[in-house]
């Protein structure tokens, strides 16, 4: 893990206030959380935790990006999700003694806010609404994981890519500007969608040739024909 240090009050407040599981609390309650927050600084490529490490804390991304991934039997990365500011990991530590099942690695220089398990338990007992918010996040992640598993089993690569692009556009929420930036590198996207970078690049080129999309640089995509894209 990277360098651990105590957060300044400003950093604590900024970190806690952007997390959905905490930001519904009153200021006095958030102040209590801030008193137990520690900060961890990670350089790009540093590991926050390894698979099989003890899970004993909640980690909240304050600044930067963290990728959560597993390793296949062949040693290849299988990307599970990417954490952005306000996202968290290590939540199983709240409910049971366990170990991490995946790896967490900084994609860029990253600042993490960490809360140890014993402090979390006290907060959960005092403020049950935090538990409800965490369970809601569990439900969202389960739905995403089930959707991803179904796609791997039943959909061809072209369909998986097309649906992912459509979801990116939907998350942007601005149909008048059908342009967005991929939330991860194409290498990581290939891992997330269960394909290879070479296959992903070929499919992107094919979509562009058919007039479905326009690639603008490494990660910016414009959707030109959403209906056509969803029929691939």
C-alpha positions in Angstrom: 0.0 0.0 0.0 1.1 3.6 -0.5 2.0 6.2 2.0 -0.5 6.6 4.8 -1.0 9.9 6.6 -3.7 11.9 8.5 -6.1 14.0 6.4 -6.4 17.7 6.9 -9.9 18.7 7.9 -10.6 20.1 4.5 -9.5 16.9 2.8 -11.6 14.8 5.2 -14.7 16.9 4.6 -14.2 16.9 0.8 -13.8 13.1 0.8 -16.7 12.2 3.1 -19.1 14.7 1.5 -18.9 13.1 -2.0 -19.7 9.6 -0.9 -23.4 8.6 -1.3 -23.2 6.3 1.8 -22.3 9.3 4.0 -23.5 12.5 2.4 -27.1 12.1 3.6 -26.0 12.6 7.2 -26.2 15.8 9.2 -23.0 17.9 9.5 -22.5 16.8 13.1 -22.6 13.2 12.1 -20.2 13.7 9.2 -17.8 15.5 11.5 -17.7 12.3 13.6 -16.8 10.3 10.5 -14.1 12.8 9.6 -12.3 12.2 12.9 -11.6 8.5 12.1 -10.6 9.0 8.4 -7.0 8.3 7.3 -5.5 9.2 3.9 -3.5 6.9 1.6 -1.5 8.3 -1.3 -0.9 6.0 -4.3 1.3 6.6 -7.3 0.1 5.3 -10.7 0.5 1.5 -10.8 0.7 1.1 -7.0 -1.4 -1.6 -5.4 -3.9 -0.7 -2.7 -4.5 -4.3 -1.9 -3.9 -7.8 -3.4 -6.2 -10.8 -3.7 -6.1 -12.8 -0.4 -5.0 -9.7 1.6 -7.1 -9.2 4.8 -10.1 -7.0 4.2 -10.2 -4.8 7.3 -11.1 -1.3 6.0 -13.3 0.7 3.8 -11.4 2.6 1.0 -13.0 5.7 -0.6 -11.5 7.3 -3.7 -11.0 11.0 -3.0 -9.0 11.9 -6.1 -7.9 9.7 -9.0 -9.0 6.3 -10.3 -8.7 2.7 -9.0 -9.2 -0.4 -11.1 -10.5 -3.6 -9.5 -9.5 -6.8 -11.3 -9.0 -10.5 -11.0 -6.3 -12.6 -12.6 -7.2 -15.5 -14.8 -5.4 -18.9 -14.6 -3.3 -17.7 -17.5 -2.3 -14.6 -15.5 -4.4 -12.1 -17.6 -6.3 -9.3 -16.0 -10.1 -9.5 -15.9 -11.3 -6.0 -15.1 -14.3 -5.9 -12.8 -14.9 -2.2 -12.4 -13.2 1.2 -12.1 -13.6 3.4 -9.1 -13.9 7.2 -9.5 -14.0 9.9 -6.9 -16.8 9.1 -4.4 -16.7 5.3 -5.1 -15.6 2.9 -2.5 -14.2 -0.7 -2.0 -13.6 -3.0 0.9 -17.2 -2.9 2.0 -17.2 -6.6 3.0 -15.1 -5.6 5.9 -18.2 -4.0 7.4 -20.0 -7.3 7.8 -17.5 -10.1 8.2 -13.9 -11.1 8.6 -12.8 -11.8 5.0 -10.1 -11.4 2.5 -10.1 -9.4 -0.8 -11.1 -11.5 -3.8 -9.5 -9.1 -6.3 -6.7 -6.6 -6.8 -7.1 -2.8 -6.5 -4.5 -0.7 -8.4 -4.2 3.0 -9.0 -4.6 3.9 -12.6 -3.3 7.5 -12.0 -1.8 9.2 -8.9 -4.7 8.7 -6.4 -5.8 9.8 -2.9 -7.7 7.3 -0.8 -9.7 8.0 2.4 -9.5 4.9 4.6 -11.8 4.0 7.6 -10.8 1.0 9.7 -13.3 -1.8 10.4 -13.7 -1.2 14.2 -14.5 2.5 13.5 -16.9 1.5 10.8 -18.8 -0.9 13.1 -19.3 1.9 15.6 -20.6 4.2 12.9 -23.0 1.5 11.5 -24.5 0.8 15.0 -25.0 4.5 15.6 -26.3 5.5 12.1 -28.2 2.5 10.5 -29.0 4.6 7.4 -25.3 4.1 6.4 -26.0 0.3 6.3 -29.0 0.8 4.0 -27.0 2.9 1.6 -24.3 0.3 1.5 -26.9 -2.5 0.8 -28.3 -0.3 -2.0 -24.8 -0.2 -3.5 -24.4 -4.0 -3.1 -27.7 -4.4 -5.1 -26.4 -2.1 -7.9 -23.1 -4.0 -8.1 -24.9 -7.3 -8.2 -27.1 -6.2 -11.0 -24.1 -5.0 -13.0 -22.2 -8.2 -12.4 -25.2 -10.4 -13.4 -25.6 -8.3 -16.6 -21.9 -8.7 -17.4 -22.0 -12.4 -16.8 -25.1 -12.8 -19.0 -23.4 -10.9 -21.8 -20.3 -13.0 -21.7 -22.4 -16.2 -21.9 -25.0 -15.2 -24.5 -23.8 -12.2 -26.6 -21.2 -11.9 -29.3 -18.4 -9.4 -28.9 -19.9 -6.8 -31.3 -23.1 -6.7 -29.2 -21.2 -6.4 -25.9 -19.2 -3.4 -27.3 -22.3 -1.8 -28.8 -24.3 -2.0 -25.6 -21.4 -0.7 -23.6 -21.2 2.4 -25.9 -24.9 2.9 -25.7 -24.8 2.8 -21.9 -21.9 5.3 -21.8 -24.1 7.7 -23.9 -27.1 7.0 -21.6 -25.0 7.8 -18.5 -24.0 11.1 -20.0 -27.6 12.1 -20.1 -27.3 14.5 -23.0 -28.8 13.1 -26.2 -28.3 16.5 -28.0 -24.5 15.9 -27.7 -24.0 12.2 -28.6 -20.3 12.4 -27.7 -18.5 11.1 -24.7 -15.1 9.9 -23.4 -14.6 6.3 -22.7 -14.3 5.8 -18.9 -11.2 3.6 -19.3 -8.4 2.9 -21.7 -9.2 0.6 -24.7 -6.9 -2.1 -23.1 -8.9 -2.0 -19.9 -12.2 -1.9 -21.8 -11.2 -5.0 -23.8 -10.5 -6.7 -20.5 -13.8 -5.6 -19.0 -15.8 -6.8 -22.1 -14.0 -10.1 -22.2 -12.1 -9.6 -25.5 -8.7 -8.6 -26.7 -7.4 -5.1 -27.5 -6.9 -6.1 -31.1 -10.5 -7.4 -31.5 -11.8 -4.2 -29.8 -9.9 -2.0 -32.2 -11.2 -4.0 -35.3 -14.8 -3.7 -34.1 -14.4 0.0 -33.5 -13.1 0.4 -37.0 -15.9 -1.6 -38.4 -18.5 0.5 -36.5 -16.8 3.6 -37.9 -16.8 2.3 -41.5 -20.5 1.5 -41.2 -21.3 5.0 -40.0 -22.4 4.0 -36.5 -19.7 5.9 -34.6 -16.8 8.4 -35.1 -13.6 8.0 -33.1 -12.1 11.3 -32.0 -8.7 10.6 -30.6 -7.8 7.7 -28.2 -10.9 7.8 -26.0 -13.5 10.2 -27.4 -16.5 8.6 -29.2 -19.4 10.2 -31.1 -22.5 8.1 -31.7 -23.7 8.8 -35.3 -26.4 6.1 -35.6 -27.5 4.6 -32.3 -30.3 2.5 -33.8 -27.8 0.9 -36.3 -25.3 0.3 -33.5 -27.8 -1.5 -31.3 -28.8 -3.8 -34.2 -25.3 -5.2 -34.7 
